[in-house]
Amino acid sequence: MIKDKLVFEYIEKEKIRQTQGIELIASENYVSEQVMAAAGSVLTNKYAEGLPGKRYYGGCEIVDEIEDVARNRLKKLFDANWVNVQPHSGAQANAAVMLGILNPGDKILGFDLAHGGHLTHGSSVNFSGKIYSSCFYGVKKNNGLLDYNQLEKVAFKEKPKLIICGASSYSRDWDYKKIREIADSVSAIVLADIAHPSGLIARGLLNDPLDHCHIVTSTTHKTLRGPRGGIIMMRNDYDNPLGTKSPKGNLKSLSSVLDSAVFPGTQGGPLEHIIAAKAISFEEALSDNYMQYILQVKKNAKMMAKCLIEKGYNIISNGTENHLMLIDLSNKDITGKVAENTLGKADITINKNMVPFDKESPFITSGMRIGSAAITTRGMKEKEMKKVVFYVDEVLKNRNNEKIIREIKKEINKWMVDYPLFK
Ligand SMILES: Cc1ncc(COP(=O)(O)O)c(C=O)c1O
C-alpha cells in the first residue's frame, strides 16, 4: 500500500501518545480492534441515503443488512422499540430531535452548561440556543445536586415545549420519573441525552430513561465504547407534537418524524462504515465481558473519588454514581487550565471544566473533569486507581518543579506498558 508518509507518521505518533499516557478524559475510550477495523473498512465508499429497504441509491443490499443488524442490536441493548443509528454524532442526534419536534423560536429547558449540561442543550453559542429560545435549571449551591425544585419552577414559569435532561459533567443519577411528571404538567416533551452514562444505563447500573422520557439520544463513543457517533431511541412511539402529516394526509408518528429529521432533515448519506462499527460495539456491550468492564468502570470511579477526597480534593456533590467526577480546584489554589497543562506534561490527560457558579471564564475554569472509562479498558482496577490519584496529586503539588514532573512522566510511560491497548 502507498502511504501518505506525513499523515501516517502523525497517526503513529498519536497512537504512541494514546498508549503511553493515562487517559482520564471522561468522554473518551479505546475501541476494540474489530470496531476499529469496521470503521476503516470499504463501507466508507458507499452512499446509502434513506433507511434500509428505502434508499435513494442502488447497491445498498449489503449495507441494508448491516444497518438492520445495528438497529436490532441497539433495540436489544436498551430494550427500545424504535431506534435510528444514523446520526453522525451526539450533537447531530440532538439537532435532529429538535428539528423534528420544535418550530424555530420554541422554548426549550435544559441543564445549564456551566453546571454540567451540554452546548446542544440551549447554549447561546450553539444552534440550540440560536434557533430556539432557551432557559435553564442547575444544581444546588450547597451540595452540587440537581435542583428539581428549580427545574419545576422554571418549567411552570416558562412553559417549555421541550425539557432536556442529561449532562456532560454531572456525577449523579437522574430522577427521570420526576422530570416526566413535571413535563406532563406543562405538556412538554422530555429528551434524555445519555451521551455519557449510556453504557452504565444499558447494563442496568443507573436509572433507565427509556421508561419515562419520550426520546433518548446518546453518543456511541464514551462509556458505550463504540466508534464516534450518535443514536436516537424510543421505547414507545407517540403522535408527533407538530402534527406533521404525510403526503396522504395521515398524521405521522413521532418515530417517522425523527427518521425524517435525521435524513433529509439534518444529514445526507449515513456513514455505513461507522454504522457497522456501531453494530459490533452494541454486540460487545451485550456481552458478559462488557458487563464486567462497566461494573469495573463504576467501581474505579468510586475509588478515584474516595482517594481524591482523602487528599483534600473537593468533588462536586461529594462523590460519583457513574464513570466521572467534577473537581473544584479552588481550595488547591490552581485553575483548571493550569491543571490541564501541568498534568499533560506528565502524560496524564484531563480536561479543564467549569464548576457550578464558577468565577473563572470557560477558557480558564476552576475545575477539572476526570473519568474512569478509558483506563478501565486498559485493564486497570481499584488498586491502580490509588496510584493514578497519587500521580495526579504529585504532579499538581509539584506544578512548579519541571524535574519532578519529568520523572513522574517517565514512571507513567513505563507503567503504562503493562496496560496494552489491545490484549
Ligand atoms: C451530554 C452530551 N451530549 C452531546 C454531546 C455531543 O456529542 P458529539 O461530540 O458526538 O457531537 C456530548 C459530547 O461530549 C455530551 O456530553
The ligand as an SDF file (V2000), in Angstrom:
LIG
                    3D

 16 16  0  0  0  0  0  0  0  0999 V2000
  -24.3040   15.2290   27.0160 C   0  0  0  0  0  0  0  0  0  0  0  0
  -23.6790   15.3290   25.6660 C   0  0  0  0  0  0  0  0  0  0  0  0
  -24.4680   15.4500   24.5940 N   0  0  0  0  0  0  0  0  0  0  0  0
  -23.9760   15.5520   23.3580 C   0  0  0  0  0  0  0  0  0  0  0  0
  -22.6120   15.5300   23.1430 C   0  0  0  0  0  0  0  0  0  0  0  0
  -22.0880   15.7360   21.7500 C   0  0  0  0  0  0  0  0  0  0  0  0
  -21.5310   14.6210   21.2030 O   0  0  0  0  0  0  0  0  0  0  0  0
  -20.5830   14.7360   19.9140 P   0  0  0  0  0  0  0  0  0  0  0  0
  -19.3010   15.3090   20.3940 O   0  0  0  0  0  0  0  0  0  0  0  0
  -20.5050   13.3450   19.4120 O   0  0  0  0  0  0  0  0  0  0  0  0
  -21.2840   15.6370   18.9480 O   0  0  0  0  0  0  0  0  0  0  0  0
  -21.7400   15.3670   24.2220 C   0  0  0  0  0  0  0  0  0  0  0  0
  -20.2840   15.3260   23.9860 C   0  0  0  0  0  0  0  0  0  0  0  0
  -19.4760   15.4800   24.8070 O   0  0  0  0  0  0  0  0  0  0  0  0
  -22.2780   15.2730   25.5230 C   0  0  0  0  0  0  0  0  0  0  0  0
  -21.5090   15.1500   26.5970 O   0  0  0  0  0  0  0  0  0  0  0  0
  1  2  1  0
  2  3  1  0
  2 15  2  0
  3  4  2  0
  4  5  1  0
  5  6  1  0
  5 12  2  0
  6  7  1  0
  7  8  1  0
  8  9  2  0
  8 10  1  0
  8 11  1  0
 12 13  1  0
 12 15  1  0
 13 14  2  0
 15 16  1  0
M  END
$$$$
